[in-house]
Amino acid sequence: MNQTAIFWPVLAHVLLIYIVYGVLGRRRYGAIRSGEAKPGQFKVRSTEPASSLTVAANLTNQFELPVLFYVLCLTLHLTNGVNYLTLALMWIFVASRYFHAWVHLTSNNLLLRSRSFFVSAVILLLGWIWFALHLLAVV
């Protein structure tokens, strides 16, 4: 298998980050334009309007658990550990992050958000377990 295939899910997640940045910019601009907020309110999160605060929180989410995703993808690539299983796991992880972001930025349904986070965390854990087994030359 082509080891560089692992970078397609990485690029897909990077795209998600830029999408969230775009939504954040639109919501902040919209809040200022509608009079809901003044530019100074964005200096401190506690004064940011709710319409953009949720997006800012989601952007922070994209740099928490996904850090482990990036490290795993790089280490899989470096150790020739990329196979169809690991690639599928990384795509499922990214899909769950897209779903999480979509829920967070629309309905913000906590049950759906927490379930999608749980799925992404478990998928990532399975990837790390596979990586450890790969290092032990068990798989």
C-alpha positions as CSV (number, residue, x, y, z in Angstrom):
1,M,0.0,0.0,0.0
2,N,1.1,3.5,-0.7
3,Q,2.2,4.9,2.6
4,T,1.4,8.5,1.6
5,A,-2.3,7.7,1.4
6,I,-2.4,8.4,5.1
7,F,-2.1,12.1,4.3
8,W,-5.5,12.3,2.5
9,P,-7.4,12.1,5.8
10,V,-5.0,14.7,7.2
11,L,-5.7,17.0,4.4
12,A,-9.5,16.4,4.8
13,H,-9.2,17.5,8.5
14,V,-7.1,20.5,7.6
15,L,-10.0,21.5,5.2
16,L,-12.4,21.1,8.1
17,I,-10.3,23.6,10.1
18,Y,-10.4,26.1,7.3
19,I,-14.2,25.6,6.9
20,V,-14.6,26.3,10.6
21,Y,-12.4,29.4,10.4
22,G,-14.6,30.6,7.5
23,V,-17.8,30.1,9.5
24,L,-16.2,31.9,12.5
25,G,-15.3,34.9,10.3
26,R,-18.8,35.0,8.8
27,R,-20.5,34.8,12.2
28,R,-18.2,37.5,13.7
29,Y,-18.7,39.8,10.8
30,G,-22.4,39.2,10.9
31,A,-22.6,40.0,14.6
32,I,-20.8,43.3,14.0
33,R,-22.9,44.2,11.0
34,S,-26.1,43.4,12.8
35,G,-25.1,45.4,15.8
36,E,-25.1,42.3,18.0
37,A,-21.5,42.9,18.9
38,K,-18.7,45.5,18.7
39,P,-15.2,44.6,17.4
40,G,-13.8,45.0,20.9
41,Q,-15.9,42.2,22.2
42,F,-13.8,39.6,20.4
43,K,-10.7,40.4,22.5
44,V,-12.0,38.3,25.4
45,R,-14.1,35.2,24.8
46,S,-16.4,36.0,27.7
47,T,-17.7,39.0,25.9
48,E,-18.1,37.4,22.5
49,P,-21.7,36.9,21.3
50,A,-23.0,33.4,21.5
51,S,-23.5,33.2,17.7
52,S,-19.7,33.1,17.2
53,L,-18.6,31.8,20.6
54,T,-19.8,28.3,19.7
55,V,-17.8,28.4,16.5
56,A,-14.7,29.6,18.4
57,A,-15.2,26.7,20.8
58,N,-15.4,24.2,17.9
59,L,-12.2,25.6,16.4
60,T,-10.5,24.9,19.7
61,N,-11.9,21.3,19.6
62,Q,-10.1,20.8,16.2
63,F,-6.8,21.3,18.0
64,E,-7.4,19.0,21.0
65,L,-8.0,15.3,20.2
66,P,-6.9,15.8,16.5
67,V,-3.4,16.4,17.7
68,L,-3.2,12.7,18.5
69,F,-4.6,12.0,15.0
70,Y,-1.8,14.0,13.4
71,V,0.9,12.4,15.4
72,L,-0.5,8.9,14.7
73,C,-0.7,9.6,11.0
74,L,2.9,10.8,10.9
75,T,4.2,7.8,12.9
76,L,2.2,5.3,10.8
77,H,3.8,6.8,7.7
78,L,7.3,6.8,9.2
79,T,7.1,3.2,10.3
80,N,5.4,1.9,7.2
81,G,2.4,1.1,9.3
82,V,-0.2,2.4,6.8
83,N,-2.6,-0.3,5.6
84,Y,-6.2,-0.5,4.6
85,L,-7.3,-0.9,8.3
86,T,-5.4,2.2,9.5
87,L,-6.5,4.2,6.5
88,A,-10.1,3.3,7.1
89,L,-9.8,4.2,10.8
90,M,-8.3,7.6,10.0
91,W,-11.1,8.3,7.5
92,I,-13.7,7.3,10.1
93,F,-12.0,9.6,12.6
94,V,-12.2,12.5,10.1
95,A,-15.8,11.8,9.2
96,S,-16.7,11.8,12.9
97,R,-14.9,15.2,13.3
98,Y,-16.9,16.6,10.4
99,F,-20.1,15.3,12.0
100,H,-19.1,16.7,15.4
101,A,-18.4,20.1,13.9
102,W,-21.7,20.1,11.9
103,V,-23.7,19.3,15.1
104,H,-21.7,21.8,17.1
105,L,-22.3,24.6,14.6
106,T,-25.9,23.9,13.9
107,S,-28.2,22.4,16.5
108,N,-25.5,22.0,19.1
109,N,-27.3,18.9,20.3
110,L,-25.2,17.7,23.3
111,L,-26.2,14.0,23.0
112,L,-25.1,13.9,19.3
113,R,-22.0,15.9,20.0
114,S,-20.9,13.7,22.8
115,R,-21.6,10.5,20.8
116,S,-19.6,11.7,17.9
117,F,-16.8,12.7,20.1
118,F,-16.9,9.3,21.8
119,V,-16.7,7.6,18.3
120,S,-13.8,9.7,17.3
121,A,-11.9,9.0,20.5
122,V,-12.5,5.2,20.3
123,I,-11.5,5.1,16.7
124,L,-8.3,7.0,17.5
125,L,-7.6,4.7,20.4
126,L,-8.0,1.7,18.1
127,G,-5.5,3.3,15.7
128,W,-3.0,3.8,18.6
129,I,-3.4,0.2,19.7
130,W,-2.8,-1.0,16.1
131,F,0.3,1.2,16.0
132,A,1.6,-0.4,19.2
133,L,1.0,-3.8,17.9
134,H,2.7,-2.8,14.6
135,L,5.8,-1.7,16.6
136,L,5.8,-5.0,18.5
137,A,5.6,-6.7,15.0
138,V,2.5,-8.6,16.2
139,V,0.4,-7.4,13.2
